[in-house]
Each structure stands twice: as C-alpha cells, then as structure tokens.
Amino acid sequence: EAGQTDAGKDAPVIAADSLFQPVSVIALRTSADDPIGSPSDVVVTPEALTVVDGRQANVKVFDRGGTLIHTISRPGDGPGEMRGPVSAIALDGGRLLVADRRRSVLTWWDTSGTLLNEELVPGSWTGLMRLPGSSRLLLVGRHTVADSAGEDDVFVLHEVDETGRIQASYRPFVLPSKPLQQSFSGFYAAAIGPFVVSGAYTSNEIEFHDRRTGTDRSVAIGGPWYHAPEWPSKSIPGGVAGVDAWAHRQVLLIRLHALEKGRLLAEFLAYNEAGDRLFRYAVADTTGRELVSTTPTPFEILRTAGDTAYGVVVDSMGATTLRTAVVRD
C-alpha cells in the first residue's frame, strides 16, 4: 500500500462548502407505504427526477416539483422485477435503462413505466454511464470467469450499445484474495474524455485507462486525511455488529465522478464518533494530480452532469430531498 498515505499531501484541504455551491433543494414526496429506502442513483432530465432505490428494489419517477408520478418495478426475480437496482440512464424518447446488480439484468422502460425489454448480462454491476463522444454506455462491475485453474472473480468494464450488446471489454482486475477484502470490493468508474478511471473500496489506488491507446496507469488519490483500510488477518469477531464497527473506523473510496475541464471527483465515505455517515471529496486532473480535497460533509453525491452534482438525502424522520450543487473550479 506504499504511497497511499502521501496521496494529495501537497494539495490544499478546503471546507466542503467552498467546493460545492448549493443550487436547489427539492422535497421528494413519496407514498407512505413505499418511502425512499436507499437511493443509489439519480437521473435528472427536463421532464423528470428519477431515483433508483436499491432497498425498495424499484425506481421512483417524480415530476420536477418532487411529486411522485409513478413507480417502476417491484421486488422479485421475474421479468421486469428487481432485486438490487443500482444505476440508470435516460435514453432518447424518454426511455429509461436500469442496471440490476443482483439479477444481472438490464431493463428498458417507457415513459409510463411499462417494461419494454430485459437482457441478461452476467455479472454483478455497480454502475452504468455514458462514454463521452460515443453512443456506447459503460457497465461497471465484476463477473466470474472459468479457466483451467478453476473459477475466479474479475473486475470488468463492458462497453455496451443501447440494446445491451457488449461491444468491448477491458480491465480484468482480479479481486483481492482475502475474503474480507472481497466482501468490501465494490467497483466504480468515471468516463472523462478518452479516459475511463476506475477504483474500488479496498484502496485509494485508481486506474486510468486510455481508450485510444489501450494503455493504463495507476495513481493514488485522497487527501492527508486518507488512511488505508486496516484489514484483519482473520475474520472480524462479533458478526454483523463487529463488521459494522470495523467499517466505521475506515475511509473507503465509494464513487468516482466526471467533471468538466477534464477533472475527476473522488468520493470517500467515513463516519464520525456518533456513527453518522460523512463524505470527503478529492478533485484531480486526468494525469492523476490531486488539486484539492475537502473537509467532511453530509452531502452524498450520487451522480454528476458536467459540474452539477446531485444527491438524495433521507433525514432521520424519513423526509427525502434532492439536493443540487455546482462544483466550483
């Protein structure tokens, strides 16, 4: 893990409020029997605000004022049902494409929430995004491959077209060998110009893949506040409570976001002494040079579009808001 603690040591640490300029807060009004449980992605279009809800296993579509229009799908394993939706993309004609991590499917929906098509794409997917300057989408996750030595899990990036057909695949990183590290091995990526930048919970090492040349480079990112996860040599005692307590002591890379002007926004999760989730951010350029990092903030970013950042906040009373901010230069 050499070099990780030095990442960003020369970049200034600024208040999160100095990096994010608030734009709007919109209350999202849901039905009492189907509140937003665990938002994993948000899609904002001129017509609608769409929230992917991993816990409720559905997708909720609101008008621009925050009133629920309809809910897409329900928990289950049948056609059009969901188990773990993680990400969505708006397509032409108001259609919506959703990636389901646990069912390993892509589903297409029309503007009324009617299922149009469903395609199996083997793997466990954590993200879906557009590739700049291309009609292709990027599907991020992992899958199991078999060879003469048996089966192994690898990290994979699929370039798919809007019908779900795989056009190219690359970056087959092997997952960590320790079981605990495997259990904390969510993978993330961002597409910035010709680069696909990827990373994982397990460290602050991120990979830059140049789609033009096929070359790769690895850099460390994270301010002076970052410390590498403290992986025990054996399993953590205390069951779920013990794992939860362990996670609360770590700083974990959880998302990567593309910004304008060739900038990358890396998002890290940590906890305060009261157990509240807090987020730190680091901004870098496409050479991997870190420009700035932030102090903790409760603002969790689910998606960026240009320099606009979107997050869905569920407070202790269950009230849900969509918060929008601009990432300053």
Secondary structure, DSSP 8 states (H G I E B T S, - for coil): -TTGGGTTTTS-EE-HHHHEEEEEEEE-B--TTS----EEEEEE-SS-EEEEETTTTEEEEE-TTSBEEEEE--BSSSTT-BS-EEEEEE-GGG-EEEEETTTTEEEEE-TTS-EEEEEE--SEEEEEEE-TTSS-EEEEEEEEEEETTEEEEEEEEEEE-TT--EEEEEEEEE--SSHHHHHT--EEEEEETTEEEEEETT-SEEEEEETTT--EEEEE---TT-------SS--TTHHHHHHHHHTT--EEEEEEE-STTEEEEEEEEE-TT--EEEEEEEEETT--EEEEE--BS----EEETTEEEEEEE-TTS-EEEEEEEE--
